[in-house]
Amino acid sequence: MKRVVIIGGGIAGFCAGIYLRASGYDTLIIEKNAVAGGACIGWERSGCYIDGCIHWMAGVSPKSSLYHIWRDTHAIMEDTEIFYQDELMRMDYSNGKSFTLWRDLDKLEKELVAFAPEDEKESRRLVKMIRRFQHIDPPSNKPVELMNLKDLLKIAFTMAGDYYWVKKTSKISCEDYAKRFKNKYLRDAIEDFMAPHYNLMSMLYMLGHISAGDGGIPVGGSLEVVRRMEKRYVELGGKIRKGAPVSQIIVENDTAKGIILKKGEEIRADWVVSTTPVEHCTMDLLGDKYREKDIDLRLENMEDYPIYTYTVAVFKCPASVADKALSIKLRLDEPITIDVPYSHVAFRNYGYDETLKADDGSCVIQATIHGDDKMYFWWKEAKEKGTYKQEKQRIAKEMLAAARAVYPDVVDQMEIIDVITSCTYERYLNSRHGAFQGFVHTDKGKSLMQNGRIKGLKNFILAGQYIIQSGGLPPAGMSGRFAAQRICHTDKTKFCTPEN
Ligand SMILES: Cc1cc2nc3c(=O)[nH]c(=O)nc-3n(C[C@H](O)[C@H](O)[C@H](O)COP(=O)(O)OP(=O)(O)OC[C@H]3O[C@@H](n4cnc5c(N)ncnc54)[C@H](O)[C@@H]3O)c2cc1C
């Protein structure tokens, strides 16, 4: 039986491991952290569960092309309850103006038109575009290079009409698209709904899926999703070692032969799959000896291929916040300065999920500010200057002060229990510049569906969210499945899916 070592016990690692086990490989996942999950994680502080990931998960609907991956890997099971949020986001302004982006598109259209009649035509057009994206799905069954003529014709046939819209909306940023609206609040909301540099296609894909009944949140949160996947993997006979950082990929005669752990132990294998952030893999684990042009292009051009990072303050709140809106974005009159002044804070209230509440009923609200590489460099400098802890406290307190505008009756009972920065993501995931997701799909950048190979290096496969733009759970899951298919194809082994 051939042995595969998979570096990284996140979504991509478990997907690769599960499909490889089902196809008859001996698999070992090596995860650096004590708990598996990678970016899809949750943890406890002050008796509260803090969810570190899922705001929406594409592929939870049986109609989605991604559904089979989540079911095969037990990310979701037949009886997994899915929560669908009706209010995607409420936008609040200090002058009392407020409107809601609804999941129901008829309701959304009505709300937008009533709020800004001057933009009626553009709002109706936006909703029409979202409807177009409701059925657009990435081809997740197999990687393009393994498709036969029949597969390709099927995609061409089913996606012919979509291609025009995908291409057109990929070439405009949310920031530029927002300029079509006359109403300054709508402009503000559209520009900042995801982040200004995302292309419009990314926003439409998200809104399309959520409004179509896909993109819900598995009840129990991110950690439960990963626990189910880990259980599935182990039950299929897969092995995992946690708390074991890899320091090097062994390469002999341009062929991957295994890995060396930080503690010096050598583990030999017939194949190595890396699901780690791609820069860490090529620069640190492979010693910068093998380059891949699609990846280099992205690593070298931060303007067109930025990464996004977060600064998050977590509050323990009284049980009564459970009834309040799930997601509120507040426009600040007095910006909060991190690397630059930020004028939006997004509040997310986890009281919607009974299973995530503390024993005494306390709920968690997370306040998030969204930034890019520059936010990471600022946090890194704060660490070097010795002001990191102090700045974390300052920013969390400013976010808590901002919370008074949205939770006036409970803000005095809200307590800061954790602060997450770009450096947290870097430390925990080895991620590029503290990224929480892969390379962002901007209007200037090219789309990426990397083939998992690094030129000149045999018996090695790249997987993980960085090889399929813009990252996220579906690209991570797809890349894991594709890794197994690529190995099976090279070895001329039958690719099998696990029985459900
Ligand atoms: C705050 C936040 C919110 C998010 N929200 C959403 C959302 O709503 N919807 C969505 O689709 N996606 C979301 N994402 C993104 C999603 O979590 C990721 O795209 C996905 O989990 C990535 O999975 P992965 O397996 O590709 O990578 P990772 O999760 O990064 O897994 C790679 C693993 O490799 C390990 N590793 C790294 N270096 C080494 C080493 N040297 N040795 C051993 N192990 C190593 C890491 O510890 C990690 O466990 C969010 C992410 C964050 C952080």
The ligand as a MOL file (V3000), in Angstrom:
LIG
                    3D

  0  0  0     0  0            999 V3000
M  V30 BEGIN CTAB
M  V30 COUNTS 53 58 0 0 0
M  V30 BEGIN ATOM
M  V30 1 C -12.2160 34.4340 10.6670 0
M  V30 2 C -12.4370 33.5800 9.4590 0
M  V30 3 C -13.6680 33.5360 8.8550 0
M  V30 4 C -13.8650 32.7440 7.7330 0
M  V30 5 N -15.1180 32.6660 7.2040 0
M  V30 6 C -15.3500 31.8520 6.1730 0
M  V30 7 C -16.6580 31.6760 5.6840 0
M  V30 8 O -17.6140 32.2120 6.2320 0
M  V30 9 N -16.8410 30.8770 4.5980 0
M  V30 10 C -15.8050 30.2490 3.9630 0
M  V30 11 O -16.0340 29.5490 2.9600 0
M  V30 12 N -14.5440 30.3740 4.4280 0
M  V30 13 C -14.2910 31.1540 5.5150 0
M  V30 14 N -13.0300 31.2730 6.0100 0
M  V30 15 C -11.9310 30.6360 5.2800 0
M  V30 16 C -11.8120 29.1430 5.5730 0
M  V30 17 O -11.7330 28.9450 6.9440 0
M  V30 18 C -10.5460 28.6310 4.9160 0
M  V30 19 O -10.6160 28.9130 3.5300 0
M  V30 20 C -10.3440 27.1280 5.0400 0
M  V30 21 O -10.5960 26.6720 6.3390 0
M  V30 22 C -8.9010 26.8120 4.6100 0
M  V30 23 O -8.6380 25.4540 4.7210 0
M  V30 24 P -7.2460 24.8500 4.2580 0
M  V30 25 O -7.2370 23.4520 4.6850 0
M  V30 26 O -7.0350 25.1640 2.8220 0
M  V30 27 O -6.1350 25.7110 5.0210 0
M  V30 28 P -5.8300 25.8390 6.5810 0
M  V30 29 O -7.0740 25.8540 7.3490 0
M  V30 30 O -4.8940 26.9740 6.7020 0
M  V30 31 O -5.0880 24.4700 6.9100 0
M  V30 32 C -3.7190 24.2960 6.7500 0
M  V30 33 C -3.2100 23.5750 7.9760 0
M  V30 34 O -1.7940 23.4250 7.8550 0
M  V30 35 C -1.2240 23.5560 9.1420 0
M  V30 36 N 0.1900 23.8720 8.9740 0
M  V30 37 C 0.7370 25.0100 8.4950 0
M  V30 38 N 2.0730 24.9170 8.4770 0
M  V30 39 C 2.3750 23.6830 8.9580 0
M  V30 40 C 3.5940 22.9950 9.1860 0
M  V30 41 N 4.7890 23.5440 8.9180 0
M  V30 42 N 3.5380 21.7390 9.7100 0
M  V30 43 C 2.3500 21.1260 9.9860 0
M  V30 44 N 1.1640 21.7570 9.7890 0
M  V30 45 C 1.1800 23.0140 9.2670 0
M  V30 46 C -2.0250 24.6730 9.7780 0
M  V30 47 O -1.9210 24.6450 11.1750 0
M  V30 48 C -3.4290 24.3440 9.2720 0
M  V30 49 O -4.1110 23.5120 10.1870 0
M  V30 50 C -12.8010 32.0180 7.1640 0
M  V30 51 C -11.5580 32.0310 7.7890 0
M  V30 52 C -11.3770 32.7850 8.9390 0
M  V30 53 C -10.0410 32.7450 9.6240 0
M  V30 END ATOM
M  V30 BEGIN BOND
M  V30 1 1 1 2
M  V30 2 1 2 3
M  V30 3 2 2 52
M  V30 4 2 3 4
M  V30 5 1 4 5
M  V30 6 1 4 50
M  V30 7 2 5 6
M  V30 8 1 6 7
M  V30 9 1 6 13
M  V30 10 2 7 8
M  V30 11 1 7 9
M  V30 12 1 9 10
M  V30 13 2 10 11
M  V30 14 1 10 12
M  V30 15 2 12 13
M  V30 16 1 13 14
M  V30 17 1 14 15
M  V30 18 1 14 50
M  V30 19 1 15 16
M  V30 20 1 16 17
M  V30 21 1 16 18
M  V30 22 1 18 19
M  V30 23 1 18 20
M  V30 24 1 20 21
M  V30 25 1 20 22
M  V30 26 1 22 23
M  V30 27 1 23 24
M  V30 28 2 24 25
M  V30 29 1 24 26
M  V30 30 1 24 27
M  V30 31 1 27 28
M  V30 32 2 28 29
M  V30 33 1 28 30
M  V30 34 1 28 31
M  V30 35 1 31 32
M  V30 36 1 32 33
M  V30 37 1 33 34
M  V30 38 1 33 48
M  V30 39 1 34 35
M  V30 40 1 35 36
M  V30 41 1 35 46
M  V30 42 1 36 37
M  V30 43 1 36 45
M  V30 44 2 37 38
M  V30 45 1 38 39
M  V30 46 1 39 40
M  V30 47 2 39 45
M  V30 48 1 40 41
M  V30 49 2 40 42
M  V30 50 1 42 43
M  V30 51 2 43 44
M  V30 52 1 44 45
M  V30 53 1 46 47
M  V30 54 1 46 48
M  V30 55 1 48 49
M  V30 56 2 50 51
M  V30 57 1 51 52
M  V30 58 1 52 53
M  V30 END BOND
M  V30 END CTAB
M  END
